[in-house]
Amino acid sequence: MKKIASVVGARPNFIKLAPIYKQMNNSKYTNSFEHIIVHTGQHYDFKLSEIFFSEFSLPIPDYNLDVGSTTPCIQIAEMIKKLEHLFQALKINIVLVYGDTNSTFAGALAATKSSLNVAHVESGLRSFDRKMPEEINRILTDHISNILYAPTKTALGNLKAENIQGEIINTGDLSVEIIRDAESKISNSLILEELKLEPKNYYLFTLHRSENTNPQCLNSIIEIFNQIPESTIVFPIHPRTTKILEENNLYNKLKKCRNVILIDPVGFLDFINLIKFANKVITDSGGTQKEAYLLNTPCITIRNNTEWIETINEGWNTLTGIDVEKTTNAIINWFPPKVSSRNSIFGDGKTSKTILDHLRKLLE
Ligand code: UD1
């Protein structure tokens, strides 16, 4: 039987794998190919990895490469070395990679150097900011993939503008089915009660990108929190952010902000629940911008650019950078349009089926 390997390694990869894995269980596909899950080990903390496998009922990965945290070059090199060996040993036919993490790029490079087909889920996204490690991963992955699953019209246009060689397919975005599924289970999340939060009476804040986790940006963030002392802010902290706050003696300064509820990273259902009932979301994450849009929660993106330009065009997302005045002003004064004409900018929720039907045909 033909074999497809999904290479995942970081939190956003696991989230995208979930609907694909669920759809794979359809006998139409199980009769056509075997699916193997390879975890690179990029994320290894329970709260960034294992919790997602249990929440999404994903099986224990067939292989875990245990690369862990180190410099990006060593991390990617370790992944490629181990993946090349694994792909050969297992006689894989197609490698599926997701999003824009180091694991995504490593999976694509190892596959292409092993003369295998590479299919990229969520291809064509661009922030046009090459300081972002994810932007480099996206560009490189797209240019070496031979199947490109583009989630939006903008992504499709970006791929065409770069004269990408592979086959490009407009699939819509997996987030539509991911959010639908999460909303149906949201009553299982007790996070609002646990944190004593009133719906629509708090802001959800996240920050983890490498270009933003520096003392200057972190000081600005603390300044923003101090500008709105009466507003409750929930801040699930990524381990990278915690580490840099501690190294720069900023963790204690942040803890002095009495309006901020600092918590560990939370599982997916809790996170979706927190987005859905937040007054606004303030974030530098890509996925969170989409999730906020789909849950009708206004989003303030503390970056100067976004890959999800459609959410800005529709008026539900605004870019402020990490600028104290602009961000504080947006928190207090900015609102999305009252009557929103919701275009289905992320497709009709059938993305996983479109992708798997395409893969099945390819393997016939
Ligand atoms: C990665 C992705 C990013 C994604 C994010 C979601 C890349 C380049 N970036 O960023 O696109 O939005 O995941 O979380 O792939 N660490 C831990 N425990 C872990 C993993 C990481 O403590 O389980 C710490 C380590 O100190 C590490 C740092 O976080 O040095 C950064 O980890 P890394 O995997 O390089 O990238 P993320 O910031 O998690």
Residues whose N, C-alpha, C, O or C-beta is under 5 A from the ligand:
A	BS01	UD1	A10 R11 P12 Q42 H43 Y44 D45 L48 S69 D100 T101 N102 S103 P133 E134 H208 P239 R240
